[in-house]
Amino acid sequence: MDIKSLRLFVAIVDEGSFAAAARRVGISKSMASKMISDLETDLGTRLLTRTTRAVTPTAAGHGYCAELIEVLARLDAATEAVRAASAHPSGPLRLGVPVQYTMRVFQPHLLRFMEEYPDIQLDLVLDDSRSDLSRDGFDAVIRIGRLEDSSLHARHLQDACILLVASPDYIARMGQPRRPADLRDHHCLHYTNLPGTGTWPMRQGSEVIYQKIVPTFSSNNGELLRALAVSGKGIALTPEFQVAEDLAEGRLVAVLTDHALPGVPIHIVYSSRKLVTAALAAFLEFMGRLDLR
């Protein structure tokens, strides 16, 4: 039993004719006859009396049609309400986002999104750990780095260059590292949310190597590590967007630039392409319009 058969049955009762009802719903008369026959078989009762002159509902068919008219009207009203909501998205939208990426790159775009969609209630959780979509109840999360294989869907936002940086004062005191292995003799400020234990990913030719380091200081907060680097406490491995202003104003300088990691991807990750809320669909469409390069 499907909704098309139910709508066809109501049309036949209304038109008093299989042929007219078939034309109304856009199918052949033979298909209409088969669909009603299947419906009657499913219900275990005859719904229509067929003669050469007319088609009329049986007593059971008459009562069934009256119920269906009301049910289909409610269904149509609910469908239109959902379509209207999609045209004017509203409701909650819970996002898990990295702290410094949000504060230094994403924030102005969020303000624009709020202006465009004032009926969407944003719930933003700033956390640099890899948030779990289902466990933490997020509609979507933003992730920096290579994605693990999963059943989740992702939309690429941009690529971020990863740099090694230190203050000019630190370089003057401790010297300039010339190759990745030199980092073993330097004060390293380590971001603990990086994958791998006590290593930094670096480019060597066309390959990525993982250089062993001995951290002087470790933290899961990138802003604290940036501040320590600016104050001359060591070398930090950091996304360029986090230190762009410091580099431009000379508070930090890039080191081992030939070994920087270009193009670390940033994605929006969500659970389904089909069953997204109107609020999430609006957010994905909005993000698709941005140029974050």
C-alpha positions as CSV (number, residue, x, y, z in Angstrom):
1,M,0.0,0.0,0.0
2,D,1.4,3.4,-1.0
3,I,0.3,7.0,-1.0
4,K,-0.2,7.0,-4.8
5,S,-2.8,4.2,-4.5
6,L,-4.7,6.0,-1.8
7,R,-4.8,9.3,-3.8
8,L,-5.9,7.3,-6.9
9,F,-8.8,5.7,-5.0
10,V,-10.0,9.1,-3.8
11,A,-9.8,10.5,-7.3
12,I,-11.8,7.5,-8.7
13,V,-14.6,8.1,-6.1
14,D,-14.5,11.8,-7.0
15,E,-14.5,11.3,-10.8
16,G,-16.8,8.2,-10.9
17,S,-14.5,6.8,-13.6
18,F,-11.2,4.9,-13.8
19,A,-10.3,6.6,-17.0
20,A,-10.9,10.2,-15.7
21,A,-9.0,9.4,-12.4
22,A,-6.1,7.9,-14.3
23,R,-5.8,11.0,-16.4
24,R,-5.9,13.2,-13.3
25,V,-3.0,11.4,-11.6
26,G,-1.1,10.9,-14.8
27,I,-1.1,7.1,-15.3
28,S,-2.8,4.7,-17.7
29,K,-6.2,3.2,-17.1
30,S,-4.8,-0.3,-16.9
31,M,-2.3,0.8,-14.3
32,A,-5.0,2.5,-12.3
33,S,-7.1,-0.7,-12.4
34,K,-4.1,-2.8,-11.2
35,M,-3.3,-0.4,-8.3
36,I,-6.9,-0.5,-7.0
37,S,-7.0,-4.2,-7.3
38,D,-3.8,-4.5,-5.3
39,L,-5.2,-2.0,-2.7
40,E,-8.3,-4.1,-2.3
41,T,-6.2,-7.2,-1.9
42,D,-4.1,-5.6,0.8
43,L,-7.3,-4.5,2.7
44,G,-9.1,-7.8,2.1
45,T,-12.3,-6.1,1.0
46,R,-13.9,-4.6,-2.1
47,L,-13.8,-0.8,-2.2
48,L,-15.5,-0.1,-5.6
49,T,-18.5,-1.5,-7.5
50,R,-17.7,-1.4,-11.2
51,T,-20.4,-1.4,-13.9
52,T,-20.3,-0.5,-17.6
53,R,-21.8,2.9,-16.8
54,A,-20.2,3.9,-13.5
55,V,-17.8,3.2,-10.7
56,T,-19.2,3.7,-7.2
57,P,-17.8,3.0,-3.8
58,T,-19.1,0.1,-1.7
59,A,-20.2,0.8,1.9
60,A,-16.7,0.0,3.1
61,G,-15.2,2.1,0.2
62,H,-17.4,5.1,1.1
63,G,-16.3,5.2,4.7
64,Y,-12.6,4.5,3.7
65,C,-12.7,7.4,1.2
66,A,-14.1,9.8,3.8
67,E,-11.3,8.9,6.2
68,L,-8.6,9.2,3.5
69,I,-9.7,12.7,2.5
70,E,-9.1,13.9,6.0
71,V,-5.8,12.0,6.4
72,L,-4.4,13.2,3.0
73,A,-5.4,16.7,3.8
74,R,-3.4,16.6,7.0
75,L,-0.5,15.0,5.2
76,D,-0.5,17.7,2.5
77,A,-0.6,20.4,5.2
78,A,2.4,18.8,7.0
79,T,4.3,18.6,3.7
80,E,3.7,22.2,3.0
81,A,4.8,23.2,6.5
82,V,8.1,21.4,6.0
83,R,8.6,23.0,2.6
84,A,7.9,26.4,4.1
85,A,10.4,25.7,6.9
86,S,13.0,24.8,4.2
87,A,12.3,28.1,2.4
88,H,12.7,30.0,5.7
89,P,15.1,27.8,7.8
90,S,14.6,27.9,11.6
91,G,15.4,25.9,14.6
92,P,18.5,24.8,16.5
93,L,21.9,24.2,14.8
94,R,24.6,22.7,17.0
95,L,28.2,22.9,15.7
96,G,31.5,21.6,17.1
97,V,34.3,24.0,16.0
98,P,38.1,24.4,16.6
99,V,38.8,27.3,19.0
100,Q,41.4,29.4,17.1
101,Y,40.1,28.7,13.6
102,T,36.8,30.0,14.8
103,M,38.2,33.1,16.5
104,R,40.6,34.1,13.7
105,V,38.9,32.9,10.5
106,F,35.4,31.7,11.0
107,Q,33.9,34.3,13.3
108,P,33.0,37.1,10.8
109,H,31.3,34.5,8.6
110,L,29.3,33.3,11.5
111,L,28.1,36.8,12.1
112,R,26.9,37.1,8.5
113,F,25.2,33.7,8.8
114,M,23.3,34.9,11.8
115,E,22.2,38.1,9.9
116,E,21.0,36.0,6.9
117,Y,19.2,33.4,9.0
118,P,17.9,35.1,12.2
119,D,15.4,32.2,13.0
120,I,18.2,29.7,13.3
121,Q,19.5,29.2,16.9
122,L,23.2,28.6,16.8
123,D,24.8,26.5,19.5
124,L,28.5,26.7,19.0
125,V,30.9,24.4,21.0
126,L,34.5,25.6,20.8
127,D,36.8,22.6,21.3
128,D,40.0,21.6,19.7
129,S,39.5,17.9,20.3
130,R,38.0,15.7,17.6
131,S,34.3,16.0,18.6
132,D,32.1,12.9,18.0
133,L,29.0,13.8,15.9
134,S,26.6,11.3,17.4
135,R,27.9,11.1,20.9
136,D,28.0,14.9,21.4
137,G,24.8,15.6,19.6
138,F,26.3,17.8,16.9
139,D,24.6,18.5,13.5
140,A,28.1,19.1,12.0
141,V,31.7,19.7,13.1
142,I,34.7,21.5,11.6
143,R,37.8,19.4,11.5
144,I,41.4,20.4,10.6
145,G,43.6,17.6,9.2
146,R,43.2,14.4,7.2
147,L,39.9,12.7,7.7
148,E,39.6,9.1,8.8
149,D,37.6,6.8,6.6
150,S,34.0,6.7,7.9
151,S,30.4,6.8,6.9
152,L,30.3,10.5,7.5
153,H,30.1,13.1,4.7
154,A,32.5,16.0,4.4
155,R,32.6,19.3,2.5
156,H,36.1,20.9,1.9
157,L,36.4,24.5,3.1
158,Q,40.0,25.3,2.6
159,D,43.6,24.2,3.1
160,A,45.8,25.6,5.9
161,C,49.6,25.8,5.8
162,I,51.3,24.6,9.0
163,L,54.4,26.5,10.0
164,L,57.2,26.3,12.6
165,V,57.5,29.7,14.2
166,A,59.7,31.4,16.9
167,S,60.3,34.9,18.1
168,P,63.3,36.9,16.7
169,D,64.7,37.0,20.3
170,Y,64.6,33.2,20.6
171,I,66.4,32.8,17.3
172,A,69.0,35.3,18.4
173,R,69.6,33.4,21.6
174,M,69.3,29.8,20.4
175,G,70.2,29.9,16.8
176,Q,68.3,29.0,13.6
177,P,67.5,25.3,13.1
178,R,68.7,24.2,9.6
179,R,67.1,20.8,9.4
180,P,64.3,18.9,11.2
181,A,66.8,16.9,13.3
182,D,68.1,20.2,14.8
183,L,64.8,20.5,16.7
184,R,66.1,18.0,19.2
185,D,68.4,20.8,20.5
186,H,65.6,23.4,20.7
187,H,62.8,24.3,23.1
188,C,59.7,22.9,21.4
189,L,56.2,24.1,22.3
190,H,54.0,21.1,21.6
191,Y,50.3,21.0,20.8
192,T,49.0,17.8,22.3
193,N,45.9,17.4,20.0
194,L,48.3,16.6,17.2
195,P,48.2,12.9,16.2
196,G,51.4,11.0,17.2
197,T,53.2,11.0,20.5
198,G,56.1,13.5,20.7
199,T,56.5,14.0,17.0
200,W,55.9,16.8,14.5
201,P,54.9,16.2,10.9
202,M,57.2,17.9,8.5
203,R,57.8,17.8,4.7
204,Q,61.1,16.4,3.5
205,G,61.1,16.6,-0.3
206,S,58.0,14.9,-1.5
207,E,57.4,13.0,1.7
208,V,56.0,13.7,5.1
209,I,58.3,12.7,8.0
210,Y,57.5,12.7,11.7
211,Q,60.4,14.3,13.6
212,K,60.9,13.2,17.2
213,I,61.0,16.2,19.6
214,V,61.3,16.6,23.4
215,P,58.8,19.2,24.3
216,T,59.8,22.0,26.8
217,F,56.1,22.8,27.2
218,S,52.9,21.0,26.0
219,S,49.3,22.1,25.9
220,N,46.0,21.4,24.1
221,N,45.5,25.2,23.7
222,G,47.0,26.7,20.6
223,E,46.6,30.3,21.7
224,L,48.7,29.6,24.8
225,L,51.4,28.1,22.7
226,R,51.3,31.1,20.3
227,A,51.7,33.5,23.3
228,L,54.7,31.5,24.6
229,A,56.3,31.5,21.2
230,V,55.8,35.3,21.0
231,S,57.4,35.7,24.4
232,G,60.5,33.8,23.3
233,K,60.0,30.5,25.1
234,G,60.5,28.3,22.1
235,I,59.5,27.0,18.7
236,A,55.8,26.2,18.0
237,L,54.2,24.2,15.2
238,T,51.0,26.0,14.3
239,P,48.6,26.8,11.5
240,E,49.4,29.9,9.6
241,F,46.0,31.5,10.2
242,Q,46.8,31.5,14.0
243,V,50.0,33.5,13.7
244,A,49.5,35.5,10.4
245,E,49.3,38.8,12.3
246,D,52.3,38.0,14.4
247,L,54.3,37.2,11.3
248,A,53.2,40.3,9.5
249,E,54.2,42.5,12.5
250,G,57.5,40.8,13.2
251,R,56.6,39.3,16.6
252,L,57.3,35.8,15.1
253,V,59.3,34.5,12.2
254,A,58.9,31.2,10.3
255,V,61.7,28.7,10.6
256,L,62.5,25.6,8.5
257,T,60.2,27.0,5.8
258,D,61.3,24.4,3.3
259,H,59.8,21.8,5.6
260,A,56.4,23.5,6.2
261,L,53.3,21.4,5.6
262,P,51.2,23.1,3.0
263,G,47.6,22.3,2.3
264,V,46.3,20.6,5.5
265,P,42.6,20.3,4.7
266,I,39.8,21.8,6.7
267,H,36.3,20.2,6.3
268,I,32.7,20.5,7.6
269,V,31.7,17.0,8.5
270,Y,28.1,15.8,8.9
271,S,26.3,12.5,9.1
272,S,24.0,12.5,6.0
273,R,23.5,14.1,2.7
274,K,19.8,13.3,2.5
275,L,18.3,13.7,6.0
276,V,19.7,17.1,7.0
277,T,17.6,19.6,8.8
278,A,16.6,22.9,7.1
279,A,19.0,24.7,9.4
280,L,21.9,22.5,8.5
281,A,21.1,22.7,4.8
282,A,21.1,26.5,5.0
283,F,24.5,26.4,6.8
284,L,26.0,24.1,4.2
285,E,24.7,26.2,1.4
286,F,26.0,29.4,3.1
287,M,29.5,27.9,3.6
288,G,29.6,26.8,0.0
289,R,29.3,30.4,-1.1
290,L,32.3,31.5,0.9
291,D,35.8,32.0,-0.4
292,L,38.1,31.1,2.5
293,R,41.3,31.0,0.6
